[in-house]
Amino acid sequence: MDQLVDTDAAGLVGRIESGHALTEAEALAVLATPDAQTLDLVAQAGRLRRTHFGNTVKVNYLVNLKSGLCPEDCTYCSQRLGSDAQILKYKWLSTEDAAEQAGLGVRGGASRVCLVASGRGPTDRDVNRVTDMIERVKDENPGVEVCACLGLIKERHANKLAAAGADAYNHNLNTAESKYEDICTTHTYADRVATVEASKAAGMSPCSGLIVGMGESDEQLVEAAFALRDLNADSVPVNFLMPFEGTPLEGTWELTPLRCLRILAMVRLACPDKEVRIAGGREMHLRSLQSVALEVANSLFLGDYLTSEGQAAEADLAMIADAGFRVLGREEGTTAGVAPCAGHAVEPVEPGGPAGSGGAGCCASGGAADDVAAAEAVAGAGCCGTGAAEPLGTDTPAVAGVSANPGTPVLRRRGAGTAAAPNA
C-alpha cells in the first residue's frame, strides 16, 4: 500500500474540496501515513474542518440514565452481560435527577445533552419516562439540543421521541460489518443499521460512530467509516477503546496518539462536512495531542463518560481556548473555563492530601464525596493517572485501579448516580 506521503495529502484534500469522494485505497493510504508525516496530514485535513465548521467546537454532555444491568454481550462494554468491571449499577434516574445532571452540562458549555440508557432497547414505559425527561430538559434549558441513546428502537418509539423534542438519536455501528460477530452475538450489525434508519425516518438527526482499537484491521476501519458515510450520519463520534478489566477486551492497548490522529483524519476525509467527535477514551489515547485532534474533529464530550471519569470540564474548556477554538454557541471573548465548585481545589494535591481537596476532575465537596476526593488524590488526578492503584471496593462511589498494568492509564468509575459531583 502506498503511503499518503507519496500520493500528496494536500492534493487529496484539494480534490475532496472539489467534490471528490474518498476512495478505499486513499483511505488506506491515509492510515498508512508515517508518524513523521502525520501532523502534515492533520493540517491538510484541518482545511476541511475549518471550511465547514470554522474555529468552533461543539460541546456535548452525557447523562447516564441507567447504568449496567444490560443483557447484551458487546465485548468492549463495561455494562455488558456478565461483566465483572467495577462500575456503578443502578436503575433509572428520576426525571428531576436527569434534568439536574443535564443542567450541569449546559452550564458548563454544552449545547447538546445526550440522554443514555443501557439495555437492548426501551419498553413503552421506558420511552414514556425518557420523553418526560426530554421535555423537562428542554423546558429548563431553552435552545439546548437533546440526543437520545436507548439502544435498538422500534418505529413507534422513534416517532414518540421525536414528537417529544428529541433532536437526534445516537446508535453507533461501532465497527465494520465484517468484524461485528467478533464483538457481539446478542444482536446483529443489521439491527444497528435498522435503528439508525428508524431514527432518520422519524426526523431525528442520526448520530452514529465507531470504536477503534478493538483489533480491527485498517481495511475494517475503512469499511466502518464508509458505512457511516453511506448512512449519512450527521454526527460521527470516534471512541477509543477503554479496556475495562472484567470485559473480554481488557488489556487491549493498540493505539498511539499519532495512530488516533490518522484515524480521525481518515474519518474527516471520508465525511468532510459531518460533525466528527472525539469521544470516550480520548484522554488516555490521544493524551497530550487532544488539542491537535481538534484540528480535524469539531466536537467533544465534556467531562465524564457513561461509567468512567473523563477530563475535568474546566480543563476541556481551557484546552479548547488554548488551541485557538471557541465553544459553539458562546460569544467571542467569553471565558473559556467554568468556576470551580465549592470545596474544589484548583491547585493539585499531593498523594494523601486532605479529603475534599481532591485533584483535578473530582469536584467533590462534602459527605461521601470527600472520601472519593481523598481516594482520587491518592490514585492520581484525572482519569489518566499512571502507576498501580488499588481498587477501593464496589461500595465506594468511584473506583481507582481498573487497570492493573503499571504505566497504563487508570479507569475510574464515575457518572450520574455517584456521590461525587460530575466534572461539569
Solvent accessible surface area in square Angstrom, and as a share of the most:
residue,aa,sasa,rsa
1,M,143,0.64
2,D,93,0.48
3,Q,71,0.32
4,L,3,0.01
5,V,71,0.41
6,D,107,0.56
7,T,58,0.34
8,D,76,0.39
9,A,11,0.09
10,A,42,0.32
11,G,24,0.23
12,L,2,0.01
13,V,0,0.00
14,G,24,0.23
15,R,105,0.38
16,I,11,0.05
17,E,83,0.37
18,S,101,0.65
19,G,65,0.63
20,H,62,0.28
21,A,63,0.49
22,L,3,0.01
23,T,59,0.35
24,E,94,0.42
25,A,61,0.47
26,E,35,0.16
27,A,0,0.00
28,L,18,0.09
29,A,4,0.03
30,V,0,0.00
31,L,6,0.03
32,A,33,0.26
33,T,5,0.03
34,P,40,0.25
35,D,84,0.43
36,A,95,0.73
37,Q,65,0.29
38,T,0,0.00
39,L,101,0.50
40,D,73,0.38
41,L,2,0.01
42,V,4,0.02
43,A,61,0.47
44,Q,34,0.15
45,A,0,0.00
46,G,3,0.03
47,R,84,0.31
48,L,3,0.01
49,R,0,0.00
50,R,99,0.36
51,T,94,0.55
52,H,88,0.39
53,F,51,0.21
54,G,33,0.32
55,N,51,0.26
56,T,19,0.11
57,V,0,0.00
58,K,21,0.09
59,V,0,0.00
60,N,0,0.00
61,Y,6,0.02
62,L,27,0.13
63,V,1,0.01
64,N,4,0.02
65,L,0,0.00
66,K,30,0.13
67,S,1,0.01
68,G,1,0.01
69,L,97,0.48
70,C,18,0.11
71,P,69,0.43
72,E,12,0.05
73,D,25,0.13
74,C,10,0.06
75,T,22,0.13
76,Y,33,0.12
77,C,33,0.20
78,S,6,0.04
79,Q,12,0.05
80,R,43,0.16
81,L,103,0.51
82,G,64,0.62
83,S,12,0.08
84,D,107,0.56
85,A,4,0.03
86,Q,62,0.28
87,I,7,0.04
88,L,31,0.16
89,K,110,0.47
90,Y,40,0.15
91,K,153,0.65
92,W,49,0.17
93,L,22,0.11
94,S,50,0.32
95,T,30,0.18
96,E,97,0.44
97,D,67,0.35
98,A,0,0.00
99,A,2,0.02
100,E,109,0.49
101,Q,30,0.13
102,A,0,0.00
103,G,5,0.05
104,L,46,0.23
105,G,0,0.00
106,V,38,0.22
107,R,162,0.59
108,G,1,0.01
109,G,8,0.08
110,A,6,0.04
111,S,31,0.20
112,R,11,0.04
113,V,0,0.00
114,C,5,0.03
115,L,0,0.00
116,V,12,0.07
117,A,9,0.07
118,S,17,0.11
119,G,20,0.19
120,R,106,0.39
121,G,32,0.30
122,P,11,0.07
123,T,78,0.45
124,D,75,0.39
125,R,179,0.66
126,D,19,0.10
127,V,1,0.00
128,N,65,0.33
129,R,65,0.24
130,V,0,0.00
131,T,10,0.06
132,D,76,0.39
133,M,0,0.00
134,I,0,0.00
135,E,91,0.41
136,R,83,0.30
137,V,0,0.00
138,K,56,0.24
139,D,112,0.58
140,E,84,0.38
141,N,16,0.08
142,P,119,0.75
143,G,81,0.78
144,V,9,0.05
145,E,56,0.25
146,V,0,0.00
147,C,1,0.00
148,A,0,0.00
149,C,23,0.14
150,L,4,0.02
151,G,12,0.11
152,L,31,0.16
153,I,15,0.08
154,K,114,0.48
155,E,122,0.55
156,R,133,0.48
157,H,6,0.03
158,A,1,0.00
159,N,71,0.36
160,K,93,0.39
161,L,0,0.00
162,A,27,0.21
163,A,93,0.72
164,A,17,0.13
165,G,24,0.23
166,A,8,0.06
167,D,51,0.26
168,A,0,0.00
169,Y,2,0.01
170,N,20,0.10
171,H,9,0.04
172,N,26,0.14
173,L,1,0.00
174,N,5,0.03
175,T,4,0.02
176,A,0,0.00
177,E,105,0.47
178,S,76,0.49
179,K,23,0.10
180,Y,5,0.02
181,E,148,0.67
182,D,96,0.50
183,I,4,0.02
184,C,4,0.03
185,T,107,0.62
186,T,51,0.30
187,H,13,0.06
188,T,75,0.44
189,Y,23,0.09
190,A,66,0.51
191,D,46,0.24
192,R,22,0.08
193,V,40,0.23
194,A,60,0.46
195,T,3,0.02
196,V,3,0.01
197,E,76,0.34
198,A,19,0.14
199,S,1,0.00
200,K,67,0.28
201,A,88,0.69
202,A,21,0.16
203,G,67,0.65
204,M,5,0.02
205,S,29,0.19
206,P,10,0.06
207,C,2,0.01
208,S,0,0.00
209,G,0,0.00
210,L,1,0.00
211,I,18,0.09
212,V,0,0.00
213,G,2,0.02
214,M,6,0.03
215,G,42,0.41
216,E,18,0.08
217,S,48,0.31
218,D,43,0.22
219,E,95,0.43
220,Q,36,0.16
221,L,3,0.01
222,V,3,0.02
223,E,65,0.29
224,A,3,0.02
225,A,1,0.00
226,F,33,0.14
227,A,23,0.18
228,L,2,0.01
229,R,69,0.25
230,D,117,0.61
231,L,14,0.07
232,N,81,0.41
233,A,1,0.01
234,D,55,0.28
235,S,2,0.01
236,V,0,0.00
237,P,3,0.02
238,V,0,0.00
239,N,29,0.15
240,F,2,0.01
241,L,6,0.03
242,M,33,0.15
243,P,7,0.04
244,F,9,0.04
245,E,59,0.27
246,G,23,0.22
247,T,7,0.04
248,P,76,0.48
249,L,31,0.15
250,E,85,0.38
251,G,48,0.46
252,T,28,0.16
253,W,76,0.27
254,E,91,0.41
255,L,21,0.10
256,T,72,0.42
257,P,23,0.15
258,L,46,0.23
259,R,51,0.18
260,C,0,0.00
261,L,0,0.00
262,R,23,0.08
263,I,0,0.00
264,L,0,0.00
265,A,0,0.00
266,M,0,0.00
267,V,1,0.00
268,R,0,0.00
269,L,2,0.01
270,A,3,0.02
271,C,5,0.03
272,P,34,0.21
273,D,73,0.38
274,K,38,0.16
275,E,16,0.07
276,V,0,0.00
277,R,2,0.01
278,I,0,0.00
279,A,0,0.00
280,G,7,0.07
281,G,0,0.00
282,R,0,0.00
283,E,8,0.04
284,M,3,0.01
285,H,4,0.02
286,L,0,0.00
287,R,120,0.44
288,S,102,0.66
289,L,40,0.20
290,Q,13,0.06
291,S,34,0.22
292,V,40,0.23
293,A,0,0.00
294,L,0,0.00
295,E,47,0.21
296,V,0,0.00
297,A,0,0.00
298,N,6,0.03
299,S,0,0.00
300,L,0,0.00
301,F,16,0.07
302,L,0,0.00
303,G,0,0.00
304,D,8,0.04
305,Y,12,0.05
306,L,48,0.24
307,T,9,0.05
308,S,1,0.01
309,E,3,0.02
310,G,0,0.00
311,Q,36,0.16
312,A,15,0.11
313,A,0,0.00
314,E,60,0.27
315,A,42,0.32
316,D,0,0.00
317,L,1,0.00
318,A,39,0.30
319,M,26,0.12
320,I,2,0.01
321,A,44,0.34
322,D,124,0.64
323,A,35,0.27
324,G,51,0.49
325,F,8,0.03
326,R,74,0.27
327,V,9,0.05
328,L,73,0.36
329,G,72,0.69
330,R,55,0.20
331,E,134,0.60
332,E,124,0.56
333,G,84,0.81
334,T,72,0.42
335,T,101,0.59
336,A,31,0.24
337,G,20,0.20
338,V,33,0.19
339,A,93,0.72
340,P,55,0.34
341,C,53,0.32
342,A,85,0.66
343,G,50,0.49
344,H,28,0.13
345,A,29,0.23
346,V,104,0.60
347,E,128,0.57
348,P,105,0.66
349,V,36,0.21
350,E,136,0.61
351,P,99,0.62
352,G,61,0.59
353,G,17,0.16
354,P,96,0.60
355,A,60,0.47
356,G,16,0.15
357,S,19,0.12
358,G,1,0.01
359,G,3,0.03
360,A,53,0.41
361,G,1,0.01
362,C,2,0.01
363,C,18,0.11
364,A,1,0.01
365,S,56,0.36
366,G,43,0.41
367,G,63,0.61
368,A,54,0.42
369,A,6,0.05
370,D,35,0.18
371,D,92,0.48
372,V,0,0.00
373,A,0,0.00
374,A,29,0.22
375,A,20,0.15
376,E,6,0.03
377,A,6,0.05
378,V,97,0.56
379,A,14,0.11
380,G,22,0.22
381,A,51,0.39
382,G,17,0.16
383,C,7,0.04
384,C,40,0.24
385,G,13,0.13
386,T,94,0.54
387,G,31,0.30
388,A,75,0.58
389,A,21,0.16
390,E,135,0.60
391,P,81,0.51
392,L,67,0.33
393,G,31,0.30
394,T,93,0.54
395,D,133,0.69
396,T,27,0.15
397,P,26,0.17
398,A,1,0.01
399,V,2,0.01
400,A,2,0.01
401,G,6,0.06
402,V,9,0.05
403,S,11,0.07
404,A,69,0.53
405,N,69,0.36
406,P,104,0.65
407,G,54,0.52
408,T,30,0.17
409,P,15,0.10
410,V,1,0.01
411,L,4,0.02
412,R,2,0.01
413,R,7,0.03
414,R,4,0.02
415,G,8,0.08
416,A,7,0.06
417,G,48,0.46
418,T,23,0.13
419,A,53,0.41
420,A,4,0.03
421,A,39,0.30
422,P,18,0.11
423,N,5,0.03
424,A,27,0.21
